[in-house]
Amino acid sequence: LLEKKNPGKIIGSVGNLSATGNSLGFIALGKEILPALENKISKRNFKIHIFGKGKFKPSIIPYIQNDNIITRGFVENLNEEIISASVFLISNNRYNFKVGHTRFLHAWSLGACVVAYKSCCEAMPEIQHDYNALLGSSSEEIAELVSKALRDIKLRRRIGIGGFETLKKKFSPRSVTKELINFVNLEQNKKDNQW
């Protein structure tokens, strides 16, 4: 397994580096999660890899300047990078900007062990703690969950399988199409009943 060659590898972000959600996620990562992680795990035992196109907003750079954060930019085989990591950390949705993120689907499609804030469920109720993700309310809880996942391969595998199952059940083309049809029918019925 690729993961065994990189036991302390953590995916810290994928996507446009200057997007609003990612920028807020980088602030949470550098200001809150990283110090909490460094209190739990030796600095030598983990690295957070950030992938994505574009450039950081200048105001974000101080938060991510740390020897334990590696900015990788665009890579040819992102899937291989994700598969080779022990944890897929999603630091977005820490603050008031709460949105859904396709990175959950990407991580789940590869059986990655996702660690994220509980507030992600506000935009994506399909996310379930201890089934398809490990969810924390605070940065200290996030750091504890990352530390636990790095030490426990069975936990990582179980969360990865839960994520893959969620993707198949809730986000398959058939499931999504069915939900859209039900929504359109419901909206049409509301309009019909207004007359």
C-alpha positions, 0 to 999 in steps of 0.5 A: 500500500502507498499509505504505508510508505507515508504513515504521517501524510495528511491531505490538508486541502485540494482545490483552488488556493484562493477560493473563499472556503479554502482561504478560511480553511487555511486560517483554521488549519494554520491558526488552530489545528496545526498548533493543536496537532503539534501538541499531540504529535511530534512535528517529525511524525506528520506533514500536511500536504496542500494541493491546488491551482492558483495562489494563496491570498497574501493575507493567508500566507502567514497562517501556512508558513510552517515546516509541517505544511507542504504546498504542492500546487497542481499534481498530475495524479491527485488520486495517487496522492490521496490514496498514499495519505493516512488522513484527508483533513477538511478544515473548511466550515470552521467559521461562518461560511458553511458550504458543501464541498465536493472534496468529501465525494472525492475522498470517499471515492478513494476510501480515504479517512476524512477528518472534518468539523461537525459544522460540515453536516450543516451543508451536507447532512450525509456526513456522519461521525464515526461512519464516513468521517471523524468529526470534531467540534473544536480544533483540539478535537480535530487534532485528537481525531487526526492523531487517533486515525494516524495510529489506527489503520483499522479505524481509517479503513472503516471510515474509508469504507463508510465513505465509499458506501455513502457515495454509492448510496447517496451520490450515485447518478441514479440516487441523485436523479431520483432526488431531483425528480422528487424535488421537481415533482414536489415543487410542481405540486406546490404550484398546482395547489396555489391555484 
